[in-house]
Amino acid sequence: MHAHRPPSDRPAPPEPMRADEIHRMLEAEREHRPAEPPARPRLRHRLIQFAVLFLLYVLSIGPMYWKWFGAKSGLASPIYLILYRPLERMADLCPPLGHFLNWYVALWIY
């Protein structure tokens, strides 16, 4: 059983904060918060990350060509067809990219 305290032993409820105390506390928090970097450099950073990852994806077809070709021929896992289908579509839609990919893949297969 719990012992009941007489009402005189209970702590008094805290007083509500006054508006000026709240404003002072929020202002102090803003001063101690690290400054957020501007949106432009973050966007630029994300675009650079995207470009590097896209470049790695495009260049990965070179060493993976024989796996992709095997999948095209039915001798390897179809995952390679799924992985490189977007690149194949982009090469069809953008002939300069297609020419570059043909040249680049030729470096790996000859």
C-alpha positions as CSV (number, residue, x, y, z in Angstrom):
1,M,0.0,0.0,0.0
2,H,1.1,3.5,-0.7
3,A,1.5,5.9,2.1
4,H,-0.6,9.0,1.7
5,R,1.1,12.3,2.2
6,P,-0.8,15.0,4.0
7,P,-1.5,18.0,1.8
8,S,1.1,20.1,3.5
9,D,4.0,17.8,2.3
10,R,3.2,18.2,-1.4
11,P,5.4,20.5,-3.4
12,A,3.8,23.6,-4.7
13,P,3.1,23.6,-8.4
14,P,5.6,25.7,-10.4
15,E,4.5,29.2,-11.3
16,P,3.7,29.6,-15.0
17,M,6.5,31.4,-17.0
18,R,6.0,35.0,-17.8
19,A,6.1,36.1,-21.4
20,D,9.3,38.1,-21.0
21,E,11.0,34.9,-19.5
22,I,9.9,32.9,-22.5
23,H,11.2,35.5,-25.0
24,R,14.5,35.7,-23.1
25,M,14.9,31.9,-23.1
26,L,14.1,31.6,-26.8
27,E,16.5,34.4,-27.7
28,A,19.3,32.7,-25.7
29,E,18.5,29.4,-27.5
30,R,18.8,31.2,-30.9
31,E,22.2,32.6,-29.9
32,H,23.6,29.2,-29.0
33,R,22.3,27.4,-32.0
34,P,24.9,26.9,-34.7
35,A,24.2,28.9,-37.8
36,E,22.6,27.0,-40.6
37,P,24.4,27.0,-43.9
38,P,22.7,28.9,-46.6
39,A,20.4,26.9,-49.0
40,R,22.5,27.5,-52.1
41,P,25.7,25.7,-51.0
42,R,23.6,22.7,-49.8
43,L,21.8,22.6,-53.1
44,R,25.1,22.8,-54.9
45,H,26.6,20.1,-52.7
46,R,23.6,17.8,-53.5
47,L,24.0,18.5,-57.3
48,I,27.7,17.6,-57.1
49,Q,26.9,14.4,-55.2
50,F,24.2,13.5,-57.8
51,A,26.6,14.2,-60.7
52,V,29.4,12.1,-59.2
53,L,27.1,9.2,-58.5
54,F,25.6,9.4,-62.0
55,L,29.1,9.4,-63.5
56,L,30.0,6.4,-61.5
57,Y,26.8,4.6,-62.7
58,V,27.6,5.4,-66.3
59,L,31.2,4.4,-66.0
60,S,30.3,1.1,-64.3
61,I,29.0,-0.3,-67.5
62,G,32.6,-0.8,-68.7
63,P,33.7,-3.4,-66.3
64,M,30.2,-4.9,-66.1
65,Y,29.7,-5.2,-69.8
66,W,30.2,-8.9,-70.0
67,K,27.7,-9.5,-67.2
68,W,25.2,-7.3,-69.0
69,F,25.8,-9.1,-72.3
70,G,25.4,-12.4,-70.6
71,A,22.1,-11.3,-69.1
72,K,21.0,-10.1,-72.6
73,S,21.9,-13.6,-74.0
74,G,20.1,-15.4,-71.2
75,L,23.3,-16.7,-69.6
76,A,23.5,-14.4,-66.5
77,S,21.2,-13.0,-63.9
78,P,18.6,-10.6,-65.3
79,I,19.4,-8.1,-62.5
80,Y,22.1,-6.7,-64.9
81,L,19.4,-5.9,-67.4
82,I,17.3,-4.2,-64.8
83,L,20.3,-2.3,-63.5
84,Y,21.4,-1.0,-66.8
85,R,18.0,-0.5,-68.6
86,P,17.9,3.2,-67.7
87,L,21.3,3.7,-69.2
88,E,20.3,1.9,-72.3
89,R,17.2,4.1,-72.6
90,M,19.2,7.3,-72.1
91,A,21.7,6.2,-74.8
92,D,18.7,5.7,-77.2
93,L,17.3,9.1,-76.3
94,C,20.7,11.0,-76.4
95,P,22.8,9.8,-79.3
96,P,26.0,11.5,-78.1
97,L,25.7,9.5,-74.9
98,G,25.2,6.4,-76.9
99,H,28.4,7.1,-79.0
100,F,30.4,7.8,-75.8
101,L,29.1,4.5,-74.2
102,N,30.0,2.5,-77.3
103,W,33.5,4.0,-77.3
104,Y,33.9,3.5,-73.6
105,V,32.7,-0.1,-73.6
106,A,35.0,-0.9,-76.5
107,L,38.0,0.1,-74.2
108,W,36.9,-2.7,-71.9
109,I,36.1,-5.5,-74.3
110,Y,39.1,-5.2,-76.7
